[in-house]
Amino acid sequence: MPANSFLPANGAATPAAQVLSVSELNRMARELLESTLPPMWVGGEISNLVRAASGHVYFTLKDASAQVRCAMWRNRAQLLAFRPENGMRVEARALVTLYEARGDYQLSVEALRPAGIGSLFEAFNRLKAKLAAEGLFDEAGRRALPRYPRALGIVTSPQAAALRDVLVTLRRRAPHLPVVLYPAPVQGADAPARLLEAVRSAGRRAAEDGVDALLLVRGGGSIEDLWAFNDEALARALRACPLPVVCGVGHETDFTIADFAADLRAPTPTGAAELASAGWYA
C-alpha cells in the first residue's frame, strides 16, 4: 500500500479521505515491520530484565547509543541453556515487530546466546535436540538413587575443589559412607575421553567396589571450561552406566548435556553429595 494512499497530492486532508483508527494504524505498522525485515541476530547488553509469572521474559537490549525492548515467550524461554541476567552481553535471534496495544516497537526473541561464543551454544543446542529426539533424556529412563548406599563413586579430578566440597559434605552428613574416586581431568582437550573412561570404569567395577551410585562433579566456569561435559559419547555412557548417576557440574545456572543425561541433576557438587547421602542424613 503506498504511503500516501490516504492523502491527496498536496497532503491536505479532505472529508473523503479515509481515517484510520489507532488500532488499524498499529496493525499496519506491525505487519509492515514483520513482512519487510527478516528474523536477524542482534547483539547488545541486557537491562531491565523481568521474568513474569507466566514464564515470559522481558528485557531491554542496549548498546552505547540505543536500546530496544525485547520479549521472549515462555515456549522459547524454557529452552534456554543459560540464565540471562542484567549486564550480560548476548546475541538475540529476533523478529522485529510492534506491540499493538501500546504502539511499542520491539523484538520478539526466538533464541538467545551469550555474545562471542555463539558457535558453542549452537553446537550445544544441536546435540541437546538430537539426543532428546532419541529419547535419551526421557524421564521414564531415569533411575532412583538408593536410599542407603553402601558406597559412592566419584568421577572428577583429584585436584578439583569440587572433590573437596563433596568429601566435606559427606563427612558432615554420613561420615561412615565410603567413597571411591575414579579420577579424570575435568577440563582440557583430553577431558571428554578421560571422563568417558572413568564413567565406564565405575560401571565395570561397581560390584567389586561395592558402589551403589555415581557422582559426576566439577566446579563452575565458562561454557568453554565446562565443554567436556557436553560430549555425546559421555552422555550415552551416563545412560548406559549400571549405576544411577548424579551430575553436579558448575553452579545452579550452569547446564551441560551431562546434566540432562544423568539420572538426577544437582545444582552444585555439594548438592550432589547432599542428594546421594539424603537417606543416611534423614
C-alpha atoms as a printed R data frame, in Angstrom:
    type eleno elety resid chain resno       x       y      z
1   ATOM     1    CA   MET     A     1   0.000   0.000  0.000
2   ATOM     2    CA   PRO     A     2   1.567   3.385 -0.989
3   ATOM     3    CA   ALA     A     3   2.471   5.577  1.952
4   ATOM     4    CA   ASN     A     4   0.270   8.454  0.673
5   ATOM     5    CA   SER     A     5  -2.781   6.398 -0.343
6   ATOM     6    CA   PHE     A     6  -4.950   8.119  2.251
7   ATOM     7    CA   LEU     A     7  -3.877  11.699  1.443
8   ATOM     8    CA   PRO     A     8  -4.348  13.860 -1.648
9   ATOM     9    CA   ALA     A     9  -1.291  15.029 -3.560
10  ATOM    10    CA   ASN     A    10  -0.989  18.290 -1.642
11  ATOM    11    CA   GLY     A    11  -1.036  16.472  1.715
12  ATOM    12    CA   ALA     A    12  -4.178  18.206  2.961
13  ATOM    13    CA   ALA     A    13  -6.917  16.083  4.472
14  ATOM    14    CA   THR     A    14 -10.319  16.060  2.748
15  ATOM    15    CA   PRO     A    15 -13.707  14.916  4.031
16  ATOM    16    CA   ALA     A    16 -13.463  11.942  1.656
17  ATOM    17    CA   ALA     A    17 -10.046  10.796  2.954
18  ATOM    18    CA   GLN     A    18 -10.010   7.514  4.871
19  ATOM    19    CA   VAL     A    19  -9.285   7.960  8.566
20  ATOM    20    CA   LEU     A    20  -7.518   5.115 10.336
21  ATOM    21    CA   SER     A    21  -8.185   4.103 13.890
22  ATOM    22    CA   VAL     A    22  -5.164   3.775 16.158
23  ATOM    23    CA   SER     A    23  -5.680   0.004 16.183
24  ATOM    24    CA   GLU     A    24  -5.643  -0.117 12.381
25  ATOM    25    CA   LEU     A    25  -2.527   2.028 12.212
26  ATOM    26    CA   ASN     A    26  -0.648  -0.151 14.703
27  ATOM    27    CA   ARG     A    27  -1.708  -3.320 12.938
28  ATOM    28    CA   MET     A    28  -0.496  -1.944  9.607
29  ATOM    29    CA   ALA     A    29   2.828  -0.903 11.177
30  ATOM    30    CA   ARG     A    30   3.305  -4.344 12.742
31  ATOM    31    CA   GLU     A    31   2.520  -6.171  9.507
32  ATOM    32    CA   LEU     A    32   4.861  -3.889  7.572
33  ATOM    33    CA   LEU     A    33   7.734  -4.478 10.017
34  ATOM    34    CA   GLU     A    34   7.257  -8.247 10.122
35  ATOM    35    CA   SER     A    35   6.923  -8.633  6.360
36  ATOM    36    CA   THR     A    36   9.797  -6.299  5.457
37  ATOM    37    CA   LEU     A    37  12.516  -7.297  7.948
38  ATOM    38    CA   PRO     A    38  13.514 -10.974  8.174
39  ATOM    39    CA   PRO     A    39  14.484 -12.602 11.513
40  ATOM    40    CA   MET     A    40  18.015 -11.466 12.396
41  ATOM    41    CA   TRP     A    41  20.718 -11.693 15.067
42  ATOM    42    CA   VAL     A    42  21.059  -8.545 17.196
43  ATOM    43    CA   GLY     A    43  23.777  -8.102 19.811
44  ATOM    44    CA   GLY     A    44  23.728  -5.934 22.924
45  ATOM    45    CA   GLU     A    45  23.615  -5.802 26.722
46  ATOM    46    CA   ILE     A    46  20.624  -6.932 28.778
47  ATOM    47    CA   SER     A    47  18.990  -4.446 31.142
48  ATOM    48    CA   ASN     A    48  15.609  -4.107 32.881
49  ATOM    49    CA   LEU     A    49  15.124  -7.870 32.808
50  ATOM    50    CA   VAL     A    50  11.802  -9.172 34.155
51  ATOM    51    CA   ARG     A    51  10.777 -12.822 34.484
52  ATOM    52    CA   ALA     A    52   6.991 -12.853 34.507
53  ATOM    53    CA   ALA     A    53   4.948 -15.383 36.456
54  ATOM    54    CA   SER     A    54   3.648 -16.586 33.091
55  ATOM    55    CA   GLY     A    55   7.155 -17.734 32.144
56  ATOM    56    CA   HIS     A    56   7.695 -14.984 29.586
57  ATOM    57    CA   VAL     A    57  10.928 -12.971 29.810
58  ATOM    58    CA   TYR     A    58  11.055  -9.246 29.087
59  ATOM    59    CA   PHE     A    59  14.193  -7.125 28.832
60  ATOM    60    CA   THR     A    60  15.868  -4.221 27.087
61  ATOM    61    CA   LEU     A    61  18.747  -4.824 24.691
62  ATOM    62    CA   LYS     A    62  21.087  -1.848 24.526
63  ATOM    63    CA   ASP     A    63  24.431  -0.596 23.286
64  ATOM    64    CA   ALA     A    64  26.254   2.687 23.878
65  ATOM    65    CA   SER     A    65  23.797   4.814 21.907
66  ATOM    66    CA   ALA     A    66  20.471   2.994 21.527
67  ATOM    67    CA   GLN     A    67  18.128   0.443 23.030
68  ATOM    68    CA   VAL     A    68  15.177  -1.720 22.051
69  ATOM    69    CA   ARG     A    69  12.593  -3.581 24.092
70  ATOM    70    CA   CYS     A    70  12.516  -7.368 23.798
71  ATOM    71    CA   ALA     A    71  10.052 -10.121 24.659
72  ATOM    72    CA   MET     A    72  10.836 -13.842 24.807
73  ATOM    73    CA   TRP     A    73   7.769 -16.019 25.178
74  ATOM    74    CA   ARG     A    74   7.622 -18.918 27.612
75  ATOM    75    CA   ASN     A    75   7.864 -21.683 24.992
76  ATOM    76    CA   ARG     A    76  11.180 -20.163 23.847
77  ATOM    77    CA   ALA     A    77  12.496 -19.082 27.249
78  ATOM    78    CA   GLN     A    78  12.173 -22.566 28.739
79  ATOM    79    CA   LEU     A    79  14.599 -23.881 26.117
80  ATOM    80    CA   LEU     A    80  17.433 -21.575 27.184
81  ATOM    81    CA   ALA     A    81  20.664 -23.314 28.151
82  ATOM    82    CA   PHE     A    82  21.674 -20.469 30.497
83  ATOM    83    CA   ARG     A    83  20.022 -17.927 32.788
84  ATOM    84    CA   PRO     A    84  20.034 -14.394 31.333
85  ATOM    85    CA   GLU     A    85  20.916 -11.627 33.785
86  ATOM    86    CA   ASN     A    86  21.169  -7.846 33.697
87  ATOM    87    CA   GLY     A    87  24.517  -6.676 32.357
88  ATOM    88    CA   MET     A    88  25.076  -9.827 30.311
89  ATOM    89    CA   ARG     A    89  26.151  -9.329 26.699
90  ATOM    90    CA   VAL     A    90  24.049 -11.507 24.438
91  ATOM    91    CA   GLU     A    91  23.062 -12.131 20.846
92  ATOM    92    CA   ALA     A    92  19.343 -12.473 20.156
93  ATOM    93    CA   ARG     A    93  17.748 -14.014 17.093
94  ATOM    94    CA   ALA     A    94  14.595 -11.979 16.811
95  ATOM    95    CA   LEU     A    95  11.732 -10.785 14.660
96  ATOM    96    CA   VAL     A    96  11.226  -7.023 14.537
97  ATOM    97    CA   THR     A    97   7.621  -6.335 15.437
98  ATOM    98    CA   LEU     A    98   5.303  -3.886 17.173
99  ATOM    99    CA   TYR     A    99   3.189  -4.446 20.268
100 ATOM   100    CA   GLU     A   100  -0.114  -3.126 19.005
101 ATOM   101    CA   ALA     A   101  -1.738  -2.388 22.369
102 ATOM   102    CA   ARG     A   102   0.886   0.247 23.220
103 ATOM   103    CA   GLY     A   103   2.367   1.025 19.835
104 ATOM   104    CA   ASP     A   104   5.782  -0.089 21.077
105 ATOM   105    CA   TYR     A   105   8.376  -1.223 18.572
106 ATOM   106    CA   GLN     A   106  10.125  -4.322 19.964
107 ATOM   107    CA   LEU     A   107  11.954  -7.550 19.204
108 ATOM   108    CA   SER     A   108  10.215 -10.901 19.545
109 ATOM   109    CA   VAL     A   109  13.151 -13.098 20.592
110 ATOM   110    CA   GLU     A   110  13.286 -16.660 19.275
111 ATOM   111    CA   ALA     A   111  16.745 -17.640 20.576
112 ATOM   112    CA   LEU     A   112  19.341 -16.148 22.894
113 ATOM   113    CA   ARG     A   113  23.033 -16.885 23.392
114 ATOM   114    CA   PRO     A   114  25.913 -15.222 25.250
115 ATOM   115    CA   ALA     A   115  27.877 -12.958 22.921
116 ATOM   116    CA   GLY     A   116  31.131 -14.204 21.462
117 ATOM   117    CA   ILE     A   117  30.521 -17.920 21.982
118 ATOM   118    CA   GLY     A   118  27.614 -18.421 19.630
119 ATOM   119    CA   SER     A   119  29.107 -21.389 17.813
120 ATOM   120    CA   LEU     A   120  29.455 -23.348 21.070
121 ATOM   121    CA   PHE     A   121  25.863 -22.685 22.045
122 ATOM   122    CA   GLU     A   122  24.683 -23.704 18.600
123 ATOM   123    CA   ALA     A   123  26.613 -26.978 18.920
124 ATOM   124    CA   PHE     A   124  25.188 -27.476 22.430
125 ATOM   125    CA   ASN     A   125  21.617 -26.937 21.251
126 ATOM   126    CA   ARG     A   126  22.042 -29.190 18.206
127 ATOM   127    CA   LEU     A   127  23.339 -32.060 20.340
128 ATOM   128    CA   LYS     A   128  20.702 -31.494 23.004
129 ATOM   129    CA   ALA     A   129  17.932 -31.604 20.384
130 ATOM   130    CA   LYS     A   130  19.389 -34.712 18.750
131 ATOM   131    CA   LEU     A   131  19.649 -36.683 21.986
132 ATOM   132    CA   ALA     A   132  16.260 -35.504 23.207
133 ATOM   133    CA   ALA     A   133  14.684 -36.675 19.937
134 ATOM   134    CA   GLU     A   134  16.240 -40.109 20.503
135 ATOM   135    CA   GLY     A   135  14.634 -40.273 23.945
136 ATOM   136    CA   LEU     A   136  17.949 -40.208 25.799
137 ATOM   137    CA   PHE     A   137  16.618 -37.663 28.297
138 ATOM   138    CA   ASP     A   138  13.201 -39.259 28.850
139 ATOM   139    CA   GLU     A   139  12.048 -39.291 32.464
140 ATOM   140    CA   ALA     A   140  10.941 -42.908 32.126
141 ATOM   141    CA   GLY     A   141  14.565 -43.992 31.774
142 ATOM   142    CA   ARG     A   142  15.791 -42.293 34.947
143 ATOM   143    CA   ARG     A   143  16.728 -44.434 37.945
144 ATOM   144    CA   ALA     A   144  16.136 -43.601 41.598
145 ATOM   145    CA   LEU     A   145  19.060 -43.246 43.967
146 ATOM   146    CA   PRO     A   146  19.437 -45.947 46.637
147 ATOM   147    CA   ARG     A   147  18.211 -44.648 49.981
148 ATOM   148    CA   TYR     A   148  21.106 -46.205 51.895
149 ATOM   149    CA   PRO     A   149  24.076 -46.606 49.529
150 ATOM   150    CA   ARG     A   150  26.935 -48.831 50.703
151 ATOM   151    CA   ALA     A   151  29.497 -46.615 48.957
152 ATOM   152    CA   LEU     A   152  29.559 -43.763 46.464
153 ATOM   153    CA   GLY     A   153  31.714 -43.430 43.386
154 ATOM   154    CA   ILE     A   154  33.000 -40.018 42.356
155 ATOM   155    CA   VAL     A   155  34.215 -39.054 38.895
156 ATOM   156    CA   THR     A   156  36.249 -35.854 38.992
157 ATOM   157    CA   SER     A   157  39.786 -34.539 39.154
158 ATOM   158    CA   PRO     A   158  41.745 -35.342 42.337
159 ATOM   159    CA   GLN     A   159  42.840 -31.681 42.369
160 ATOM   160    CA   ALA     A   160  39.338 -30.268 41.901
161 ATOM   161    CA   ALA     A   161  37.767 -28.055 44.529
162 ATOM   162    CA   ALA     A   162  34.580 -29.974 43.746
163 ATOM   163    CA   LEU     A   163  36.079 -33.137 45.252
164 ATOM   164    CA   ARG     A   164  36.901 -31.310 48.477
165 ATOM   165    CA   ASP     A   165  33.351 -29.927 48.630
166 ATOM   166    CA   VAL     A   166  31.856 -33.397 48.172
167 ATOM   167    CA   LEU     A   167  34.114 -35.018 50.779
168 ATOM   168    CA   VAL     A   168  33.476 -32.285 53.359
169 ATOM   169    CA   THR     A   169  29.732 -32.629 52.832
170 ATOM   170    CA   LEU     A   170  29.800 -36.416 53.132
171 ATOM   171    CA   ARG     A   171  31.947 -36.293 56.280
172 ATOM   172    CA   ARG     A   172  29.374 -34.000 57.842
173 ATOM   173    CA   ARG     A   173  26.276 -35.913 56.753
174 ATOM   174    CA   ALA     A   174  27.384 -39.559 56.501
175 ATOM   175    CA   PRO     A   175  30.919 -39.991 57.889
176 ATOM   176    CA   HIS     A   176  30.701 -43.798 57.700
177 ATOM   177    CA   LEU     A   177  29.973 -43.798 53.945
178 ATOM   178    CA   PRO     A   178  32.967 -44.968 51.865
179 ATOM   179    CA   VAL     A   179  33.831 -43.226 48.605
180 ATOM   180    CA   VAL     A   180  35.736 -44.488 45.587
181 ATOM   181    CA   LEU     A   181  37.401 -41.964 43.300
182 ATOM   182    CA   TYR     A   182  37.537 -42.643 39.568
183 ATOM   183    CA   PRO     A   183  39.937 -39.849 38.569
184 ATOM   184    CA   ALA     A   184  39.717 -37.867 35.354
185 ATOM   185    CA   PRO     A   185  40.588 -34.321 34.265
186 ATOM   186    CA   VAL     A   186  37.525 -32.082 34.075
187 ATOM   187    CA   GLN     A   187  38.896 -29.579 31.578
188 ATOM   188    CA   GLY     A   188  41.131 -29.665 28.523
189 ATOM   189    CA   ALA     A   189  41.403 -31.465 25.215
190 ATOM   190    CA   ASP     A   190  41.647 -34.966 26.666
191 ATOM   191    CA   ALA     A   191  38.982 -34.454 29.352
192 ATOM   192    CA   PRO     A   192  35.979 -35.868 27.406
193 ATOM   193    CA   ALA     A   193  37.745 -39.175 26.641
194 ATOM   194    CA   ARG     A   194  39.110 -39.466 30.187
195 ATOM   195    CA   LEU     A   195  35.718 -38.720 31.756
196 ATOM   196    CA   LEU     A   196  34.134 -41.291 29.458
197 ATOM   197    CA   GLU     A   197  36.613 -43.948 30.528
198 ATOM   198    CA   ALA     A   198  36.163 -43.092 34.216
199 ATOM   199    CA   VAL     A   199  32.375 -43.497 33.966
200 ATOM   200    CA   ARG     A   200  32.766 -46.817 32.144
201 ATOM   201    CA   SER     A   201  35.338 -47.986 34.681
202 ATOM   202    CA   ALA     A   202  32.983 -47.153 37.542
203 ATOM   203    CA   GLY     A   203  30.265 -49.205 35.889
204 ATOM   204    CA   ARG     A   204  32.544 -52.182 35.317
205 ATOM   205    CA   ARG     A   205  33.909 -52.120 38.873
206 ATOM   206    CA   ALA     A   206  30.663 -51.330 40.685
207 ATOM   207    CA   ALA     A   207  30.127 -54.791 42.169
208 ATOM   208    CA   GLU     A   208  33.793 -55.212 43.085
209 ATOM   209    CA   ASP     A   209  33.993 -51.759 44.700
210 ATOM   210    CA   GLY     A   210  30.600 -52.045 46.417
211 ATOM   211    CA   VAL     A   211  29.484 -48.754 44.855
212 ATOM   212    CA   ASP     A   212  25.728 -48.140 44.549
213 ATOM   213    CA   ALA     A   213  25.642 -44.661 42.966
214 ATOM   214    CA   LEU     A   214  27.972 -42.404 40.998
215 ATOM   215    CA   LEU     A   215  28.617 -38.663 41.317
216 ATOM   216    CA   LEU     A   216  29.969 -36.719 38.331
217 ATOM   217    CA   VAL     A   217  31.151 -33.349 39.625
218 ATOM   218    CA   ARG     A   218  33.208 -30.239 38.941
219 ATOM   219    CA   GLY     A   219  33.030 -26.586 39.949
220 ATOM   220    CA   GLY     A   220  31.748 -23.667 37.953
221 ATOM   221    CA   GLY     A   221  33.267 -21.983 34.932
222 ATOM   222    CA   SER     A   222  32.595 -20.603 31.496
223 ATOM   223    CA   ILE     A   223  30.982 -22.631 28.742
224 ATOM   224    CA   GLU     A   224  34.458 -23.336 27.430
225 ATOM   225    CA   ASP     A   225  35.565 -24.592 30.862
226 ATOM   226    CA   LEU     A   226  32.578 -26.938 31.110
227 ATOM   227    CA   TRP     A   227  32.663 -28.105 27.495
228 ATOM   228    CA   ALA     A   228  33.993 -31.595 28.322
229 ATOM   229    CA   PHE     A   229  30.585 -32.321 29.864
230 ATOM   230    CA   ASN     A   230  28.836 -31.588 26.563
231 ATOM   231    CA   ASP     A   231  30.296 -34.665 24.890
232 ATOM   232    CA   GLU     A   232  27.910 -37.030 23.082
233 ATOM   233    CA   ALA     A   233  29.801 -40.211 23.979
234 ATOM   234    CA   LEU     A   234  29.862 -39.193 27.648
235 ATOM   235    CA   ALA     A   235  26.109 -38.581 27.607
236 ATOM   236    CA   ARG     A   236  25.482 -42.037 26.161
237 ATOM   237    CA   ALA     A   237  27.820 -43.610 28.710
238 ATOM   238    CA   LEU     A   238  25.900 -41.979 31.563
239 ATOM   239    CA   ARG     A   239  22.659 -43.504 30.319
240 ATOM   240    CA   ALA     A   240  24.315 -46.894 29.822
241 ATOM   241    CA   CYS     A   241  26.040 -46.901 33.224
242 ATOM   242    CA   PRO     A   242  24.646 -49.648 35.519
243 ATOM   243    CA   LEU     A   243  24.807 -47.186 38.422
244 ATOM   244    CA   PRO     A   244  22.378 -44.290 38.938
245 ATOM   245    CA   VAL     A   245  24.295 -41.077 38.251
246 ATOM   246    CA   VAL     A   246  24.024 -37.679 39.941
247 ATOM   247    CA   CYS     A   247  25.533 -34.830 37.928
248 ATOM   248    CA   GLY     A   248  26.716 -31.799 39.887
249 ATOM   249    CA   VAL     A   249  28.611 -29.675 37.399
250 ATOM   250    CA   GLY     A   250  29.119 -25.933 37.803
251 ATOM   251    CA   HIS     A   251  26.714 -23.616 39.567
252 ATOM   252    CA   GLU     A   252  22.928 -23.554 39.710
253 ATOM   253    CA   THR     A   253  22.650 -21.598 36.439
254 ATOM   254    CA   ASP     A   254  25.067 -23.856 34.505
255 ATOM   255    CA   PHE     A   255  23.607 -26.601 32.329
256 ATOM   256    CA   THR     A   256  25.519 -29.230 30.371
257 ATOM   257    CA   ILE     A   257  24.477 -32.215 28.268
258 ATOM   258    CA   ALA     A   258  25.635 -34.425 31.148
259 ATOM   259    CA   ASP     A   259  23.010 -32.777 33.378
260 ATOM   260    CA   PHE     A   260  20.247 -33.900 31.034
261 ATOM   261    CA   ALA     A   261  21.692 -37.408 30.577
262 ATOM   262    CA   ALA     A   262  22.222 -38.145 34.271
263 ATOM   263    CA   ASP     A   263  19.525 -39.726 36.418
264 ATOM   264    CA   LEU     A   264  19.498 -36.690 38.680
265 ATOM   265    CA   ARG     A   265  20.878 -33.164 38.361
266 ATOM   266    CA   ALA     A   266  22.269 -31.268 41.342
267 ATOM   267    CA   PRO     A   267  22.911 -27.510 41.200
268 ATOM   268    CA   THR     A   268  26.459 -27.874 42.610
269 ATOM   269    CA   PRO     A   269  28.914 -30.595 43.682
270 ATOM   270    CA   THR     A   270  27.833 -30.016 47.276
271 ATOM   271    CA   GLY     A   271  24.238 -30.512 46.191
272 ATOM   272    CA   ALA     A   272  25.177 -33.802 44.533
273 ATOM   273    CA   ALA     A   273  26.697 -35.052 47.795
274 ATOM   274    CA   GLU     A   274  23.592 -33.989 49.711
275 ATOM   275    CA   LEU     A   275  21.271 -35.838 47.332
276 ATOM   276    CA   ALA     A   276  23.347 -39.019 47.392
277 ATOM   277    CA   SER     A   277  23.513 -39.081 51.212
278 ATOM   278    CA   ALA     A   278  19.931 -37.983 51.869
279 ATOM   279    CA   GLY     A   279  18.813 -41.345 53.291
280 ATOM   280    CA   TRP     A   280  21.632 -41.575 55.794
281 ATOM   281    CA   TYR     A   281  21.199 -37.956 56.870
282 ATOM   282    CA   ALA     A   282  17.407 -38.041 57.347
